[in-house]
């Protein structure tokens, strides 16, 4: 995976890394326990159905189901999401508003796109009240004053990122929309928009990433996809 996917948003940054990197892996056969979810939660088949219904028309779609997602989520628990970020106060903010442990969920990820535009849709049906509370707390981030521009160091390479929170309305109990423009060197700007939204026990993350400078258009389309995801979830409940 290229570094353009490295760091785009504060809540579950590690998941984009692990989800994308495993997108081409074969999916293990579902086990019986995957369908034994608490009342009101989607099961493993249903979270995949939401992803496929929304992204299935794209021939490049790669889906990571709950079996593989649980392996990736377990790995993500040990990752330091704020590593290599300066200024230090921004790294501390990143750490405060990051939820690395989403193992208390049933999850699926869909990835589509090419070098011009990448889309990632992640659907989580939260099965643990403590996890739901952590997500809710993280989504209270309402300003990044003093941290609009940060530097991210990865493998000895320093990248500059300009960020802003976008006040867009999402059909959810809580949401956070953030755009990022990263200087990849050589005059190339990589833009991303991430919408994170929590509605009841359901948590949806949509990420759009492109080398084109059109964050406003990306944000509108990303919000629309999140809203459609919640509509699909409602139809399955």
Secondary structure as GFF3:
##gff-version 3
##sequence-region A 1 237
A	DSSP	three_ten_helix	3	5	.	.	.	ID=ss1
A	DSSP	alpha_helix	13	21	.	.	.	ID=ss2
A	DSSP	three_ten_helix	32	35	.	.	.	ID=ss3
A	DSSP	alpha_helix	44	55	.	.	.	ID=ss4
A	DSSP	beta_strand	62	64	.	.	.	ID=ss5
A	DSSP	alpha_helix	66	76	.	.	.	ID=ss6
A	DSSP	beta_strand	85	86	.	.	.	ID=ss7
A	DSSP	alpha_helix	88	96	.	.	.	ID=ss8
A	DSSP	beta_strand	105	113	.	.	.	ID=ss9
A	DSSP	beta_strand	117	126	.	.	.	ID=ss10
A	DSSP	alpha_helix	129	138	.	.	.	ID=ss11
A	DSSP	beta_strand	149	154	.	.	.	ID=ss12
A	DSSP	beta_strand	157	165	.	.	.	ID=ss13
A	DSSP	beta_strand	174	185	.	.	.	ID=ss14
A	DSSP	beta_strand	188	199	.	.	.	ID=ss15
A	DSSP	beta_strand	202	210	.	.	.	ID=ss16
A	DSSP	alpha_helix	215	236	.	.	.	ID=ss17
###
